[in-house]
């Protein structure tokens, strides 16, 4: 299918972009040079900067910075901005959030209503718990932060630069620069009796 078929009013698609036949572009989209979009993608009113690789994902009213990869099966929506050289992996949802350059969120995580700095690692199963049942709250994460697998960040929360959050931790207090945070129950091992 030719690219002209996707072109909507006020949209811009580079001649050097590669767009698979199952991709749907809706509204006003900007697709820059060197972008590759494959699989069952749905992109609406969004900007995809140069040399991005998008696989089987939804991107709505958002921007993806150059040299970033998204998917498969990621969902970026509602005024999100992904920085340059980022990795948004499979089954990741980003909503109303910004991610700085070189930040990675590789799989199975939710980032909602948050500002994430540069060079942040967001491990598998991380959830930014932004809704308290009545209102949504924001989190702010600095640069060079490591968030291990299966962590919960309870908003509103501020995590300063260069913090390390151990896997399995629920963060309920703000973290100052260079802090290490671990919040796990201690394992208890008992012999089984039949």
Backbone as a printed PyTorch tensor [residue, N CA C, xyz], in Angstrom:
tensor([[[  0.8410,  -1.1800,   0.0000],
         [  0.0000,   0.0000,   0.0000],
         [  0.8860,   1.2430,   0.0000]],

        [[  0.5560,   2.2110,  -0.7950],
         [  1.3850,   3.4070,  -0.8900],
         [  1.1730,   4.3220,   0.3090]],

        [[  2.2400,   5.0600,   0.6420],
         [  2.1660,   5.9680,   1.7950],
         [  1.1100,   7.0550,   1.6110]],

        [[  0.8770,   7.4410,   0.3370],
         [ -0.0890,   8.5020,   0.0800],
         [ -1.4760,   8.1590,   0.6350]],

        [[ -1.7780,   6.8800,   0.7330],
         [ -3.0810,   6.4560,   1.2250],
         [ -3.2840,   6.8130,   2.6980]],

        [[ -2.1800,   6.9120,   3.4530],
         [ -2.2630,   7.2270,   4.8690],
         [ -2.3380,   8.7280,   5.1260]],

        [[ -1.8880,   9.5290,   4.1550],
         [ -1.7030,  10.9520,   4.3860],
         [ -3.0360,  11.6530,   4.6540]],

        [[ -3.1110,  12.3120,   5.8130],
         [ -4.3040,  13.0710,   6.1680],
         [ -3.9970,  14.5540,   6.0440]],

        [[ -5.0310,  15.3790,   6.0740],
         [ -4.8440,  16.8130,   5.9770],
         [ -3.9300,  17.3000,   7.1060]],

        [[ -2.9690,  18.1550,   6.7440],
         [ -2.0090,  18.7330,   7.6930],
         [ -1.0580,  17.7010,   8.3000]],

        [[ -0.9490,  16.5120,   7.7140],
         [  0.0200,  15.5300,   8.1670],
         [  1.2670,  15.6130,   7.3020]],

        [[  2.3690,  15.1170,   7.8540],
         [  3.6400,  15.1420,   7.1350],
         [  4.3270,  13.7930,   7.2980]],

        [[  4.5800,  13.1160,   6.1900],
         [  5.2410,  11.8160,   6.2190],
         [  6.4600,  11.8820,   5.3190]],

        [[  7.6270,  11.6140,   5.8750],
         [  8.8580,  11.6550,   5.0910],
         [  8.8570,  10.5840,   4.0090]],

        [[  9.4760,  10.9050,   2.8800],
         [  9.6140,   9.9250,   1.8030],
         [ 10.5070,   8.7640,   2.2350]],

        [[ 11.3690,   9.0000,   3.2250],
         [ 12.2960,   7.9580,   3.6830],
         [ 11.7340,   7.1100,   4.8160]],

        [[ 10.5010,   7.3530,   5.2150],
         [  9.8720,   6.5340,   6.2560],
         [  9.3460,   5.2410,   5.6440]],

        [[  9.4070,   4.1670,   6.4170],
         [  8.8780,   2.8790,   5.9700],
         [  7.6680,   2.5360,   6.8390]],

        [[  6.5210,   2.3990,   6.2200],
         [  5.2690,   2.1820,   6.9390],
         [  4.6170,   0.9040,   6.4290]],

        [[  4.3770,  -0.0280,   7.3260],
         [  3.7820,  -1.3120,   6.9710],
         [  2.3240,  -1.1290,   6.5490]],

        [[  1.7980,  -2.1120,   5.8350],
         [  0.4400,  -2.0010,   5.2870],
         [ -0.6470,  -2.0310,   6.3540]],

        [[ -0.3700,  -2.5700,   7.5420],
         [ -1.3910,  -2.6500,   8.5930],
         [ -1.3740,  -1.4580,   9.5510]],

        [[ -0.5490,  -0.4690,   9.2840],
         [ -0.4360,   0.7110,  10.1460],
         [ -1.5730,   1.6830,   9.8410]],

        [[ -2.1890,   2.2280,  10.9040],
         [ -3.2280,   3.2430,  10.7410],
         [ -2.7210,   4.5590,  11.3010]],

        [[ -2.7020,   5.5900,  10.4590],
         [ -2.3540,   6.9430,  10.8760],
         [ -3.6270,   7.7790,  10.8110]],

        [[ -3.9730,   8.3990,  11.9490],
         [ -5.2300,   9.1320,  12.0480],
         [ -4.9510,  10.5510,  12.5220]],

        [[ -5.6570,  11.5130,  11.9550],
         [ -5.4970,  12.8980,  12.3850],
         [ -4.2340,  13.5240,  11.8190]],

        [[ -3.6210,  14.4150,  12.5850],
         [ -2.4300,  15.1360,  12.1420],
         [ -1.1910,  14.4690,  12.7280]],

        [[ -0.4730,  13.7420,  11.8890],
         [  0.7320,  13.0340,  12.3190],
         [  1.9520,  13.5750,  11.5870]],

        [[  3.0900,  13.5330,  12.2760],
         [  4.3730,  13.8650,  11.6560],
         [  5.2600,  12.6350,  11.7780]],

        [[  5.6970,  12.1110,  10.6530],
         [  6.5720,  10.9400,  10.6090],
         [  7.8490,  11.3800,   9.8920]],

        [[  8.9770,  11.4130,  10.6080],
         [ 10.2050,  11.9680,  10.0640],
         [ 11.0690,  10.9120,   9.3590]],

        [[ 12.2260,  11.3820,   8.8520],
         [ 13.1570,  10.5250,   8.0970],
         [ 13.5980,   9.3090,   8.8930]],

        [[ 13.7110,   8.1870,   8.1780],
         [ 14.2950,   6.9890,   8.7510],
         [ 13.4140,   6.2360,   9.7240]],

        [[ 12.1740,   6.6570,   9.8940],
         [ 11.2500,   5.9700,  10.8010],
         [ 10.7870,   4.6650,  10.1540]],

        [[ 10.7130,   3.6100,  10.9600],
         [ 10.1780,   2.3290,  10.5060],
         [  9.0020,   1.9640,  11.4110]],

        [[  7.8250,   1.8020,  10.8220],
         [  6.6130,   1.4670,  11.5860],
         [  6.0660,   0.1610,  11.0210]],

        [[  6.0410,  -0.8800,  11.8600],
         [  5.6260,  -2.1990,  11.3940],
         [  4.5480,  -2.7940,  12.3040]],

        [[  3.8930,  -3.8190,  11.8060],
         [  2.8630,  -4.5110,  12.5850],
         [  1.5660,  -3.7260,  12.6260]],

        [[  0.7090,  -4.0920,  13.5670],
         [ -0.6010,  -3.4570,  13.7030],
         [ -0.4920,  -2.2200,  14.5820]],

        [[  0.0410,  -1.1440,  14.0460],
         [  0.1850,   0.1130,  14.7970],
         [ -1.0080,   1.0260,  14.5570]],

        [[ -1.3480,   1.7910,  15.6040],
         [ -2.3560,   2.8490,  15.4900],
         [ -1.7180,   4.1150,  16.0330]],

        [[ -1.5740,   5.1170,  15.1720],
         [ -0.9300,   6.3750,  15.5740],
         [ -1.8780,   7.5170,  15.2420]],

        [[ -2.1950,   8.3160,  16.2740],
         [ -3.1740,   9.3880,  16.1060],
         [ -2.6190,  10.7010,  16.6590]],

        [[ -2.6590,  11.7420,  15.8460],
         [ -2.2550,  13.0920,  16.2660],
         [ -0.9270,  13.0860,  17.0250]],

        [[  0.0720,  12.4310,  16.4550],
         [  1.3450,  12.2550,  17.1550],
         [  2.5310,  12.5790,  16.2510]],

        [[  3.6820,  12.7920,  16.8890],
         [  4.9240,  13.0950,  16.1790],
         [  5.9200,  11.9750,  16.4500]],

        [[  6.4510,  11.3890,  15.3910],
         [  7.4830,  10.3660,  15.5050],
         [  8.7550,  10.9460,  14.8710]],

        [[  9.7450,  11.2290,  15.7050],
         [ 10.9770,  11.8600,  15.2360],
         [ 11.8590,  10.8590,  14.4840]],

        [[ 12.9140,  11.3590,  13.8730],
         [ 13.7200,  10.5740,  12.9380],
         [ 14.3110,   9.3050,  13.5410]],

        [[ 14.4050,   8.3010,  12.6960],
         [ 15.0880,   7.0290,  12.9860],
         [ 14.4770,   6.2390,  14.1430]],

        [[ 13.1860,   6.3980,  14.3830],
         [ 12.5020,   5.5900,  15.4000],
         [ 12.0530,   4.2650,  14.7910]],

        [[ 11.9150,   3.2820,  15.6520],
         [ 11.4240,   1.9640,  15.2450],
         [ 10.1980,   1.6540,  16.0930]],

        [[  9.0310,   1.6060,  15.4600],
         [  7.7640,   1.4100,  16.1700],
         [  7.1740,   0.0780,  15.7220]],

        [[  6.8700,  -0.7980,  16.6920],
         [  6.3230,  -2.1150,  16.3560],
         [  4.9860,  -2.3320,  17.0720]],

        [[  3.9340,  -2.6070,  16.3290],
         [  2.6350,  -3.0520,  16.8620],
         [  2.2370,  -2.3300,  18.1470]],

        [[  2.1050,  -1.0140,  18.0890],
         [  1.8180,  -0.2190,  19.2920],
         [  0.7910,   0.8670,  19.0000]],

        [[  0.2030,   1.4090,  20.0780],
         [ -0.7180,   2.5370,  20.0080],
         [  0.0180,   3.7810,  20.5040]],

        [[ -0.0520,   4.8510,  19.7160],
         [  0.5180,   6.1300,  20.1220],
         [ -0.5290,   7.1960,  19.8300]],

        [[ -0.9960,   7.8580,  20.8910],
         [ -2.0940,   8.8130,  20.7490],
         [ -1.7130,  10.1400,  21.3970]],

        [[ -1.7950,  11.2350,  20.6170],
         [ -1.5560,  12.5950,  21.1090],
         [ -0.2470,  12.6970,  21.8860]],

        [[  0.8240,  12.1630,  21.3090],
         [  2.1170,  12.0920,  21.9870],
         [  3.2560,  12.3160,  21.0040]],

        [[  4.4780,  12.3720,  21.5460],
         [  5.6790,  12.5460,  20.7200],
         [  6.7330,  11.5380,  21.1360]],

        [[  7.3840,  10.9260,  20.1370],
         [  8.4750,   9.9880,  20.3810],
         [  9.7490,  10.5970,  19.8040]],

        [[ 10.7850,  10.7580,  20.6420],
         [ 12.0330,  11.3930,  20.2340],
         [ 12.8720,  10.5130,  19.3300]],

        [[ 13.8150,  11.1240,  18.6360],
         [ 14.5890,  10.4100,  17.6130],
         [ 15.4060,   9.2600,  18.2000]],

        [[ 15.5970,   8.2510,  17.3440],
         [ 16.3680,   7.0440,  17.6720],
         [ 15.7590,   6.2080,  18.7970]],

        [[ 14.4920,   6.3830,  19.0680],
         [ 13.8360,   5.6010,  20.1220],
         [ 13.1200,   4.3970,  19.5150]],

        [[ 12.9210,   3.3750,  20.3490],
         [ 12.1710,   2.1970,  19.9170],
         [ 10.9420,   2.0320,  20.8010]],

        [[  9.8560,   1.6330,  20.1870],
         [  8.5920,   1.4550,  20.9070],
         [  7.9880,   0.1180,  20.4930]],

        [[  7.6100,  -0.6830,  21.4940],
         [  6.8890,  -1.9080,  21.2280],
         [  7.7660,  -3.1420,  21.2030]],

        [[  7.1350,  -4.2850,  20.8890],
         [  5.7340,  -4.3950,  20.4630],
         [  4.7360,  -4.2610,  21.6260]],

        [[  3.5330,  -3.9350,  21.2730],
         [  2.3810,  -3.8850,  22.1890],
         [  2.5380,  -2.8560,  23.2990]],

        [[  3.1590,  -1.7340,  22.9910],
         [  3.2100,  -0.6120,  23.9360],
         [  2.0310,   0.3160,  23.6670]],

        [[  1.7060,   1.1380,  24.6850],
         [  0.5900,   2.0810,  24.5730],
         [  1.0640,   3.4200,  25.1420]],

        [[  1.2240,   4.3960,  24.2600],
         [  1.6600,   5.7330,  24.6710],
         [  0.5140,   6.6860,  24.3590]],

        [[  0.0200,   7.4000,  25.3880],
         [ -1.1870,   8.1880,  25.1500],
         [ -1.2460,   9.4520,  25.9960]],

        [[ -2.2080,  10.2970,  25.6180],
         [ -2.5700,  11.5020,  26.3640],
         [ -1.3880,  12.3780,  26.7440]],

        [[ -0.8540,  13.0690,  25.7620],
         [  0.1160,  14.1160,  26.0590],
         [  1.4050,  13.5970,  26.6680]],

        [[  1.9030,  12.4830,  26.1680],
         [  3.1870,  11.9540,  26.6350],
         [  4.2940,  12.3770,  25.6750]],

        [[  5.4900,  12.5080,  26.2300],
         [  6.6470,  12.8660,  25.4100],
         [  7.8060,  11.9530,  25.7860]],

        [[  8.2460,  11.1630,  24.8170],
         [  9.3610,  10.2360,  24.9960],
         [ 10.6110,  10.9130,  24.4340]],

        [[ 11.6860,  10.8970,  25.2010],
         [ 12.9220,  11.5450,  24.7690],
         [ 13.6390,  10.7860,  23.6680]],

        [[ 14.8700,  11.2120,  23.4050],
         [ 15.6910,  10.5750,  22.3760],
         [ 16.3940,   9.3360,  22.9230]],

        [[ 16.6120,   8.3660,  22.0330],
         [ 17.3400,   7.1400,  22.3810],
         [ 16.7070,   6.3800,  23.5530]],

        [[ 15.4000,   6.3960,  23.6050],
         [ 14.6680,   5.6840,  24.6660],
         [ 14.2180,   4.3150,  24.1730]],

        [[ 13.9240,   3.4550,  25.1260],
         [ 13.3890,   2.1200,  24.8230],
         [ 12.0970,   1.9400,  25.5990]],

        [[ 10.9890,   1.8510,  24.8710],
         [  9.6840,   1.5610,  25.4640],
         [  9.3000,   0.1780,  24.9500]],

        [[  9.2990,  -0.8060,  25.8300],
         [  9.1830,  -2.1900,  25.3930],
         [  7.7680,  -2.7320,  25.3710]],

        [[  7.6900,  -4.0580,  25.3550],
         [  6.4040,  -4.7280,  25.2090],
         [  5.5320,  -4.5970,  26.4540]],

        [[  4.2570,  -4.3430,  26.2120],
         [  3.2340,  -4.2280,  27.2580],
         [  3.5680,  -3.1360,  28.2820]],

        [[  4.1050,  -2.0270,  27.7960],
         [  4.3420,  -0.8430,  28.6250],
         [  3.2740,   0.1870,  28.2750]],

        [[  2.7120,   0.8330,  29.3090],
         [  1.7760,   1.9360,  29.0780],
         [  2.3580,   3.2050,  29.6750]],

        [[  2.3820,   4.2560,  28.8650],
         [  2.8410,   5.5800,  29.2910],
         [  1.6650,   6.5240,  29.0980]],

        [[  1.2740,   7.2510,  30.1560],
         [  0.1430,   8.1810,  30.0410],
         [  0.4860,   9.5220,  30.6760]],

        [[  0.2780,  10.5990,  29.9310],
         [  0.4540,  11.9560,  30.4520],
         [  1.7820,  12.1080,  31.1920]],

        [[  2.8550,  11.6270,  30.5580],
         [  4.1670,  11.6050,  31.2150],
         [  5.2660,  12.0030,  30.2390]],

        [[  6.4020,  12.4140,  30.7910],
         [  7.5850,  12.6880,  29.9890],
         [  8.7060,  11.7660,  30.4400]],

        [[  9.4720,  11.2650,  29.4620],
         [ 10.6430,  10.4430,  29.7480],
         [ 11.8500,  11.1060,  29.1060]],

        [[ 12.9130,  11.3000,  29.8910],
         [ 14.1120,  11.9370,  29.3860],
         [ 14.9130,  11.0340,  28.4640]],

        [[ 15.9380,  11.6110,  27.8530],
         [ 16.7790,  10.8820,  26.9070],
         [ 17.4460,   9.6680,  27.5530]],

        [[ 17.5940,   8.6050,  26.7770],
         [ 18.2690,   7.3660,  27.1820],
         [ 17.5740,   6.6330,  28.3410]],

        [[ 16.3150,   6.9140,  28.5600],
         [ 15.5620,   6.2020,  29.5970],
         [ 14.9660,   4.9260,  29.0020]],

        [[ 14.9450,   3.8660,  29.8160],
         [ 14.4490,   2.5680,  29.3550],
         [ 13.3240,   2.0690,  30.2620]],

        [[ 12.2710,   1.6240,  29.6140],
         [ 11.1560,   0.9800,  30.3030],
         [ 10.8180,  -0.2300,  29.4360]],

        [[ 11.5060,  -1.3380,  29.6980],
         [ 11.5660,  -2.4260,  28.7250],
         [ 10.3140,  -3.2890,  28.6450]],

        [[  9.5980,  -3.5110,  29.7650],
         [  8.4380,  -4.3870,  29.6500],
         [  7.5320,  -4.3790,  30.8780]],

        [[  6.2380,  -4.5570,  30.5910],
         [  5.2100,  -4.8300,  31.6070],
         [  5.1630,  -3.7980,  32.7270]],

        [[  5.1640,  -2.5150,  32.3720],
         [  5.1380,  -1.4560,  33.3850],
         [  4.1230,  -0.3870,  33.0260]],

        [[  3.7350,   0.4090,  34.0500],
         [  2.8040,   1.5140,  33.8460],
         [  3.4050,   2.7920,  34.4240]],

        [[  3.5220,   3.8120,  33.5750],
         [  4.0160,   5.1210,  33.9960],
         [  2.9150,   6.1310,  33.7050]],

        [[  2.2520,   6.6200,  34.7620],
         [  1.1610,   7.5680,  34.5840],
         [  1.3970,   8.8520,  35.3460]],

        [[  1.1140,   9.9910,  34.6960],
         [  1.1970,  11.3070,  35.3280],
         [  2.5420,  11.5170,  36.0190]],

        [[  3.6280,  11.2940,  35.2780],
         [  4.9660,  11.3630,  35.8740],
         [  5.9460,  12.0770,  34.9630]],

        [[  6.9630,  12.6680,  35.5930],
         [  8.0830,  13.2640,  34.8700],
         [  9.3180,  12.4500,  35.2180]],

        [[  9.8830,  11.7820,  34.2260],
         [ 11.0140,  10.8820,  34.4280],
         [ 12.2410,  11.5150,  33.7730]],

        [[ 13.3730,  11.5020,  34.4830],
         [ 14.5900,  12.1320,  33.9850],
         [ 15.3120,  11.3100,  32.9310]],

        [[ 16.5880,  11.6370,  32.7440],
         [ 17.4240,  10.9670,  31.7510],
         [ 18.1350,   9.7650,  32.3600]],

        [[ 18.4060,   8.7830,  31.4940],
         [ 19.1790,   7.5840,  31.8690],
         [ 18.5570,   6.8370,  33.0550]],

        [[ 17.2500,   6.7870,  33.0740],
         [ 16.5230,   6.0710,  34.1320],
         [ 16.2050,   4.6630,  33.6440]],

        [[ 16.3730,   3.6890,  34.5090],
         [ 15.9660,   2.3190,  34.2210],
         [ 14.6930,   2.0140,  35.0020]],

        [[ 13.6330,   1.6750,  34.2890],
         [ 12.3670,   1.2890,  34.9240],
         [ 12.1920,  -0.1950,  34.6760]],

        [[ 12.3160,  -0.9990,  35.7210],
         [ 12.3060,  -2.4490,  35.5940],
         [ 10.9410,  -3.0320,  35.2660]],

        [[ 10.9390,  -4.3230,  35.0400],
         [  9.7160,  -5.0580,  34.7110],
         [  8.7150,  -4.9980,  35.8720]],

        [[  7.4680,  -4.7330,  35.5660],
         [  6.4240,  -4.7710,  36.5850],
         [  6.3520,  -3.5490,  37.4800]],

        [[  6.9970,  -2.4510,  37.0950],
         [  6.9390,  -1.2130,  37.8890],
         [  5.6140,  -0.5000,  37.6170]],

        [[  4.9810,  -0.0320,  38.6840],
         [  3.7210,   0.7010,  38.5640],
         [  3.8370,   2.0300,  39.2970]],

        [[  3.5300,   3.1150,  38.5940],
         [  3.3880,   4.4240,  39.2250],
         [  1.9170,   4.5560,  39.6070]],

        [[  1.6420,   4.3900,  40.8980],
         [  0.2600,   4.3840,  41.3940],
         [ -0.1890,   5.8320,  41.5660]],

        [[ -0.8050,   6.3810,  40.5220],
         [ -1.0840,   7.8160,  40.4660],
         [ -2.4880,   8.2000,  40.9130]],

        [[ -3.3410,   7.2360,  41.1960],
         [ -4.7510,   7.5300,  41.5000],
         [ -5.0990,   7.0380,  42.8950]],

        [[ -5.6180,   7.9380,  43.7360],
         [ -5.9340,   7.5730,  45.1180],
         [ -7.4090,   7.2540,  45.3200]],

        [[ -8.1550,   7.1500,  44.2410],
         [ -9.5860,   6.8790,  44.3240],
         [-10.4300,   8.1200,  44.1030]],

        [[ -9.8140,   9.3060,  44.2680],
         [-10.5220,  10.5670,  44.0380],
         [ -9.7660,  11.4860,  43.0840]],

        [[ -8.4450,  11.5720,  43.2660],
         [ -7.6290,  12.4680,  42.4460],
         [ -6.4170,  11.7380,  41.9080]],

        [[ -5.8940,  12.2620,  40.7820],
         [ -4.6420,  11.7550,  40.2330],
         [ -3.5080,  12.6730,  40.6780]],

        [[ -2.3780,  12.0740,  40.9930],
         [ -1.2180,  12.8090,  41.4970],
         [ -0.0050,  12.5040,  40.6260]],

        [[  0.9630,  13.4250,  40.6270],
         [  2.1590,  13.2650,  39.7930],
         [  3.3520,  12.7820,  40.6020]],

        [[  4.2500,  12.0950,  39.9030],
         [  5.5570,  11.7160,  40.4500],
         [  6.6350,  12.4180,  39.6410]],

        [[  7.7480,  12.6840,  40.2960],
         [  8.8900,  13.2900,  39.6300],
         [ 10.1200,  12.4470,  39.9460]],

        [[ 10.7640,  11.9240,  38.9160],
         [ 11.9470,  11.0800,  39.0710],
         [ 13.1160,  11.7850,  38.3980]],

        [[ 14.2470,  11.9020,  39.1040],
         [ 15.4080,  12.6070,  38.5770],
         [ 16.1920,  11.7870,  37.5620]],

        [[ 17.4270,  12.2010,  37.3330],
         [ 18.3130,  11.5290,  36.3790],
         [ 19.0490,  10.3660,  37.0310]],

        [[ 19.4420,   9.3870,  36.2150],
         [ 20.3000,   8.2750,  36.6460],
         [ 19.7040,   7.4700,  37.7990]],

        [[ 18.4040,   7.2970,  37.7820],
         [ 17.7060,   6.5320,  38.8120],
         [ 17.5010,   5.1000,  38.3040]],

        [[ 17.6880,   4.1360,  39.1990],
         [ 17.4320,   2.7300,  38.8880],
         [ 16.2280,   2.2880,  39.7020]],

        [[ 15.1820,   1.8240,  39.0090],
         [ 13.9750,   1.3060,  39.6820],
         [ 13.8780,  -0.1720,  39.3350]],

        [[ 14.0730,  -1.0300,  40.3340],
         [ 14.0970,  -2.4730,  40.1120],
         [ 12.7280,  -3.0500,  39.7960]],

        [[ 12.7070,  -4.3220,  39.4610],
         [ 11.4710,  -5.0100,  39.0850],
         [ 10.4460,  -5.0130,  40.2250]],

        [[  9.1690,  -4.9900,  39.8390],
         [  8.0420,  -5.1150,  40.7770],
         [  8.0330,  -4.0540,  41.8650]],

        [[  8.3860,  -2.8310,  41.5130],
         [  8.2890,  -1.7080,  42.4590],
         [  6.9910,  -0.9490,  42.2310]],

        [[  6.4670,  -0.3970,  43.3210],
         [  5.3030,   0.4880,  43.2570],
         [  5.7270,   1.8580,  43.7530]],

        [[  5.4580,   2.8820,  42.9570],
         [  5.7620,   4.2570,  43.3520],
         [  4.4220,   4.9230,  43.6540]],

        [[  4.1650,   5.2090,  44.9410],
         [  2.8640,   5.7310,  45.3600],
         [  2.8750,   7.2520,  45.2800]],

        [[  2.1480,   7.8010,  44.3060],
         [  2.1120,   9.2520,  44.0860],
         [  1.2970,   9.9570,  45.1730]],

        [[  1.6060,  11.2480,  45.4310],
         [  2.6670,  12.0360,  44.8100],
         [  4.0250,  11.7200,  45.4390]],

        [[  5.0400,  11.6130,  44.5950],
         [  6.3570,  11.2040,  45.0860],
         [  7.4380,  11.9210,  44.2890]],

        [[  8.5260,  12.3030,  44.9670],
         [  9.7000,  12.8730,  44.3090],
         [ 10.8970,  11.9860,  44.6120]],

        [[ 11.5610,  11.5410,  43.5540],
         [ 12.7530,  10.6960,  43.6840],
         [ 13.8890,  11.4550,  43.0230]],

        [[ 14.8770,  11.8460,  43.8120],
         [ 15.9520,  12.7050,  43.3240],
         [ 16.9640,  11.9050,  42.5020]],

        [[ 17.9570,  12.6080,  41.9620],
         [ 18.9660,  12.0040,  41.0840],
         [ 19.7300,  10.8700,  41.7720]],

        [[ 20.1190,   9.9020,  40.9410],
         [ 21.0530,   8.8420,  41.3360],
         [ 20.5590,   7.9680,  42.4920]],

        [[ 19.2510,   7.7850,  42.5880],
         [ 18.7040,   6.8810,  43.6020],
         [ 18.6170,   5.4630,  43.0400]],

        [[ 18.6580,   4.4950,  43.9370],
         [ 18.5330,   3.0800,  43.5680],
         [ 17.3990,   2.4990,  44.3950]],

        [[ 16.3860,   1.9630,  43.7100],
         [ 15.2400,   1.3630,  44.3890],
         [ 15.2790,  -0.1360,  44.1210]],

        [[ 15.4330,  -0.9130,  45.1790],
         [ 15.5860,  -2.3630,  45.0420],
         [ 14.2840,  -3.0140,  44.5890]],

        [[ 14.4170,  -4.1190,  43.8940],
         [ 13.2620,  -4.8640,  43.4010],
         [ 12.3010,  -5.2000,  44.5360]],

        [[ 11.0100,  -5.1300,  44.2420],
         [  9.9890,  -5.5020,  45.2210],
         [  9.6630,  -4.4390,  46.2390]],

        [[ 10.1100,  -3.2160,  46.0330],
         [  9.9090,  -2.1360,  46.9990],
         [  8.6790,  -1.3100,  46.6600]],

        [[  7.9040,  -0.9430,  47.6760],
         [  6.8310,   0.0330,  47.5270],
         [  7.3180,   1.3400,  48.1390]],

        [[  7.4300,   2.3680,  47.3050],
         [  7.9830,   3.6550,  47.7470],
         [  6.8430,   4.5570,  48.2070]],

        [[  6.8700,   4.9080,  49.4990],
         [  5.8060,   5.7460,  50.0760],
         [  6.3320,   7.0730,  50.6040]],

        [[  7.6560,   7.3010,  50.4910],
         [  8.2630,   8.5600,  50.9390],
         [  9.1810,   9.0830,  49.8450]],

        [[  9.3730,  10.4040,  49.8240],
         [ 10.3010,  10.9960,  48.8610],
         [ 11.7260,  10.5220,  49.1460]],

        [[ 12.5420,  10.4410,  48.0790],
         [ 13.9260,  10.0070,  48.2110],
         [ 14.8640,  11.1420,  47.8270]],

        [[ 15.8400,  11.4180,  48.6900],
         [ 16.8440,  12.4430,  48.4140],
         [ 17.9250,  11.8870,  47.5020]],

        [[ 18.7340,  12.7730,  46.9570],
         [ 19.7920,  12.4020,  46.0260],
         [ 20.7110,  11.3320,  46.5990]],

        [[ 21.0520,  10.3570,  45.7570],
         [ 22.0020,   9.2820,  46.0790],
         [ 21.4920,   8.2790,  47.1160]],

        [[ 20.1810,   8.2420,  47.3730],
         [ 19.6600,   7.3070,  48.3720],
         [ 19.4310,   5.9170,  47.7690]],

        [[ 19.5740,   4.9170,  48.6260],
         [ 19.2240,   3.5350,  48.3040],
         [ 17.9540,   3.2080,  49.0780]],

        [[ 16.9670,   2.6410,  48.3940],
         [ 15.6830,   2.3450,  49.0390],
         [ 15.3570,   0.8690,  48.8560]],

        [[ 15.1100,   0.1890,  49.9830],
         [ 14.6640,  -1.1960,  49.9200],
         [ 13.5260,  -1.3760,  50.9130]],

        [[ 12.4290,  -1.9570,  50.4680],
         [ 11.2690,  -2.1400,  51.3390],
         [ 10.6210,  -3.4800,  51.0690]],

        [[ 11.1990,  -4.5190,  51.6470],
         [ 10.6770,  -5.8780,  51.4400],
         [ 10.3870,  -6.5350,  52.7750]],

        [[  9.4240,  -7.4320,  52.7690],
         [  9.2310,  -8.2960,  53.9290],
         [ 10.3630,  -9.3250,  53.9360]],

        [[ 10.8010,  -9.7130,  55.1250],
         [ 11.8810, -10.6950,  55.2410],
         [ 11.3280, -12.0830,  54.9390]],

        [[ 12.0670, -12.8500,  54.1170],
         [ 11.6430, -14.2120,  53.8030],
         [ 11.6430, -15.0610,  55.0930]],

        [[ 10.6300, -15.9110,  55.1850],
         [ 10.5920, -16.8550,  56.3020],
         [ 10.5010, -18.2550,  55.7170]],

        [[ 11.4880, -19.1000,  56.0240],
         [ 11.5640, -20.4340,  55.4410],
         [ 11.2920, -21.4850,  56.5200]],

        [[ 10.3240, -22.3450,  56.2400],
         [ 10.0100, -23.4120,  57.1850],
         [  9.9290, -24.7370,  56.4290]],

        [[ 10.3230, -25.7810,  57.1010],
         [ 10.2520, -27.0860,  56.4840],
         [  8.8060, -27.5190,  56.3680]],

        [[  8.4550, -28.0820,  55.2080],
         [  7.0900, -28.5840,  55.0060],
         [  6.9140, -29.9090,  55.7110]],

        [[  5.7570, -30.1040,  56.3060],
         [  5.4380, -31.3780,  56.9450],
         [  4.1920, -31.9590,  56.2860]],

        [[  4.2760, -33.2130,  55.9460],
         [  3.1480, -33.8840,  55.2700],
         [  2.1360, -34.3890,  56.2700]]])
